[in-house]
Amino acid sequence: MTSGPDEPGCAGSPRAVVLVAVVVALTALLSACGQPTPNSPAASSATSPEPTTPPVTTAMPYPATSAPAPVVYRPPYIERTEWTDTAVGPSLSVFPTRSGRYTTEPGAMASAWAEVVALDPTADTPGMRAQFDCHWRFARLVEPEKPSWNLEPGRPVVAEEDMVGAGCNPGFAEE
């Protein structure tokens, strides 16, 4: 049976750290009991001082742990693009990288679109950009592991609400 982080048996728990600190403080306090203070008459006497207890160190028995660094997803965001013929006409399949699927970096959507256009300049149309933006904003959240996002040049340019309502595929059903 494994102890939880707040159970007494867990050495790295907050309780264990506090317990170690209390023991160290009590040890230091008790070792000072009976020792003369600097202003007391015993401290200023000419007799030789009694041996003192060595100072107590307050080193932690376990190294301090820190939270793991957050994962930062960097470009490239798009692995490749590929044109296919479908029942609804030509479709550009956009294959995002792992970074493209999971990044939350500001400006990443614009960078990813620039990568798409660099891979295939014919994609640079308002309707294709709107479909891409919809996939970037919403499809990644709903189905992040979808192999590709399909953009069709034959789809109409619509308002963002209509784009989202159509599942990023306005005008006709997804192929």
C-alpha positions as a Python dict, from the first residue, in 0.01 Angstrom:
ca = {
    (1, 'M'): (0, 0, 0),
    (2, 'T'): (142, 337, -98),
    (3, 'S'): (123, 644, 123),
    (4, 'G'): (-40, 955, -18),
    (5, 'P'): (141, 1292, -17),
    (6, 'D'): (-17, 1406, 311),
    (7, 'E'): (8, 1076, 497),
    (8, 'P'): (265, 1035, 774),
    (9, 'G'): (464, 773, 579),
    (10, 'C'): (544, 1002, 286),
    (11, 'A'): (896, 1142, 334),
    (12, 'G'): (862, 1430, 87),
    (13, 'S'): (523, 1546, 211),
    (14, 'P'): (463, 1890, 362),
    (15, 'R'): (399, 1721, 700),
    (16, 'A'): (737, 1548, 691),
    (17, 'V'): (916, 1875, 607),
    (18, 'V'): (741, 2057, 893),
    (19, 'L'): (816, 1767, 1130),
    (20, 'V'): (1188, 1778, 1043),
    (21, 'A'): (1195, 2155, 1096),
    (22, 'V'): (1025, 2120, 1437),
    (23, 'V'): (1268, 1847, 1548),
    (24, 'V'): (1568, 2056, 1442),
    (25, 'A'): (1434, 2363, 1626),
    (26, 'L'): (1358, 2165, 1942),
    (27, 'T'): (1701, 2002, 1934),
    (28, 'A'): (1869, 2343, 1907),
    (29, 'L'): (1653, 2484, 2188),
    (30, 'L'): (1710, 2191, 2423),
    (31, 'S'): (2084, 2184, 2360),
    (32, 'A'): (2102, 2548, 2467),
    (33, 'C'): (1925, 2479, 2799),
    (34, 'G'): (2158, 2531, 3094),
    (35, 'Q'): (2419, 2715, 2885),
    (36, 'P'): (2513, 3058, 3013),
    (37, 'T'): (2397, 3354, 2815),
    (38, 'P'): (2652, 3619, 2710),
    (39, 'N'): (2528, 3873, 2970),
    (40, 'S'): (2495, 3633, 3263),
    (41, 'P'): (2750, 3634, 3546),
    (42, 'A'): (2853, 3279, 3466),
    (43, 'A'): (2954, 3380, 3115),
    (44, 'S'): (3185, 3653, 3246),
    (45, 'S'): (3352, 3442, 3514),
    (46, 'A'): (3717, 3358, 3483),
    (47, 'T'): (3654, 2986, 3502),
    (48, 'S'): (3704, 2787, 3189),
    (49, 'P'): (3387, 2740, 2992),
    (50, 'E'): (3228, 2402, 2973),
    (51, 'P'): (3232, 2226, 2638),
    (52, 'T'): (2941, 2325, 2421),
    (53, 'T'): (2732, 2118, 2192),
    (54, 'P'): (2828, 2164, 1825),
    (55, 'P'): (2580, 2373, 1627),
    (56, 'V'): (2288, 2190, 1474),
    (57, 'T'): (2269, 2205, 1096),
    (58, 'T'): (1934, 2266, 936),
    (59, 'A'): (2000, 2092, 606),
    (60, 'M'): (1692, 1927, 463),
    (61, 'P'): (1715, 1546, 460),
    (62, 'Y'): (1564, 1538, 111),
    (63, 'P'): (1636, 1765, -185),
    (64, 'A'): (1370, 2024, -251),
    (65, 'T'): (1154, 1929, -544),
    (66, 'S'): (1019, 2170, -797),
    (67, 'A'): (736, 2137, -1043),
    (68, 'P'): (841, 2006, -1383),
    (69, 'A'): (895, 2272, -1644),
    (70, 'P'): (593, 2317, -1871),
    (71, 'V'): (622, 2171, -2218),
    (72, 'V'): (673, 2436, -2483),
    (73, 'Y'): (575, 2340, -2834),
    (74, 'R'): (782, 2520, -3098),
    (75, 'P'): (759, 2535, -3479),
    (76, 'P'): (731, 2374, -3718),
    (77, 'Y'): (358, 2337, -3664),
    (78, 'I'): (282, 2177, -4000),
    (79, 'E'): (448, 1855, -4117),
    (80, 'R'): (320, 1858, -4476),
    (81, 'T'): (27, 1929, -4706),
    (82, 'E'): (-120, 1701, -4970),
    (83, 'W'): (-390, 1754, -5234),
    (84, 'T'): (-647, 1476, -5277),
    (85, 'D'): (-954, 1435, -5494),
    (86, 'T'): (-1268, 1364, -5293),
    (87, 'A'): (-1639, 1326, -5363),
    (88, 'V'): (-1678, 1700, -5291),
    (89, 'G'): (-1386, 1807, -5512),
    (90, 'P'): (-1021, 1886, -5444),
    (91, 'S'): (-916, 1894, -5080),
    (92, 'L'): (-591, 2007, -4923),
    (93, 'S'): (-498, 1780, -4634),
    (94, 'V'): (-292, 1967, -4376),
    (95, 'F'): (-90, 1740, -4148),
    (96, 'P'): (1, 1915, -3821),
    (97, 'T'): (306, 1821, -3614),
    (98, 'R'): (276, 1740, -3245),
    (99, 'S'): (359, 2104, -3178),
    (100, 'G'): (81, 2209, -3414),
    (101, 'R'): (-165, 1993, -3226),
    (102, 'Y'): (-81, 2109, -2876),
    (103, 'T'): (81, 2453, -2875),
    (104, 'T'): (-81, 2737, -2687),
    (105, 'E'): (177, 2996, -2792),
    (106, 'P'): (31, 3333, -2890),
    (107, 'G'): (74, 3391, -3262),
    (108, 'A'): (117, 3020, -3338),
    (109, 'M'): (-195, 3008, -3558),
    (110, 'A'): (-57, 3278, -3791),
    (111, 'S'): (283, 3106, -3798),
    (112, 'A'): (120, 2773, -3880),
    (113, 'W'): (-83, 2929, -4163),
    (114, 'A'): (237, 3083, -4301),
    (115, 'E'): (388, 2733, -4300),
    (116, 'V'): (87, 2599, -4496),
    (117, 'V'): (122, 2876, -4755),
    (118, 'A'): (498, 2816, -4779),
    (119, 'L'): (430, 2447, -4847),
    (120, 'D'): (152, 2523, -5098),
    (121, 'P'): (100, 2884, -5211),
    (122, 'T'): (-231, 2792, -5383),
    (123, 'A'): (-386, 2750, -5036),
    (124, 'D'): (-371, 3125, -4977),
    (125, 'T'): (-739, 3210, -5026),
    (126, 'P'): (-984, 3366, -4776),
    (127, 'G'): (-1204, 3053, -4761),
    (128, 'M'): (-912, 2817, -4707),
    (129, 'R'): (-768, 3046, -4437),
    (130, 'A'): (-1105, 3059, -4259),
    (131, 'Q'): (-1131, 2679, -4263),
    (132, 'F'): (-775, 2649, -4132),
    (133, 'D'): (-840, 2900, -3853),
    (134, 'C'): (-1152, 2707, -3753),
    (135, 'H'): (-958, 2381, -3740),
    (136, 'W'): (-680, 2550, -3542),
    (137, 'R'): (-914, 2705, -3285),
    (138, 'F'): (-1167, 2426, -3243),
    (139, 'A'): (-1088, 2096, -3417),
    (140, 'R'): (-757, 2067, -3228),
    (141, 'L'): (-951, 2075, -2902),
    (142, 'V'): (-1220, 1830, -3008),
    (143, 'E'): (-996, 1578, -3184),
    (144, 'P'): (-627, 1665, -3136),
    (145, 'E'): (-500, 1339, -3286),
    (146, 'K'): (-697, 1367, -3611),
    (147, 'P'): (-435, 1287, -3879),
    (148, 'S'): (-513, 1582, -4104),
    (149, 'W'): (-732, 1887, -4139),
    (150, 'N'): (-901, 1901, -4478),
    (151, 'L'): (-950, 2236, -4647),
    (152, 'E'): (-1160, 2262, -4963),
    (153, 'P'): (-1133, 2561, -5198),
    (154, 'G'): (-1495, 2506, -5309),
    (155, 'R'): (-1640, 2589, -4967),
    (156, 'P'): (-1803, 2931, -4926),
    (157, 'V'): (-1662, 3210, -4712),
    (158, 'V'): (-1899, 3245, -4416),
    (159, 'A'): (-1913, 3424, -4080),
    (160, 'E'): (-1715, 3262, -3802),
    (161, 'E'): (-2032, 3156, -3616),
    (162, 'D'): (-2154, 2975, -3929),
    (163, 'M'): (-1810, 2820, -3981),
    (164, 'V'): (-1808, 2681, -3627),
    (165, 'G'): (-2171, 2571, -3656),
    (166, 'A'): (-2082, 2374, -3970),
    (167, 'G'): (-1792, 2198, -3794),
    (168, 'C'): (-1537, 2396, -4002),
    (169, 'N'): (-1699, 2258, -4321),
    (170, 'P'): (-1949, 2519, -4448),
    (171, 'G'): (-2154, 2477, -4762),
    (172, 'F'): (-2165, 2099, -4790),
    (173, 'A'): (-2091, 1788, -4588),
    (174, 'E'): (-1739, 1684, -4498),
    (175, 'E'): (-1599, 1424, -4740),
}
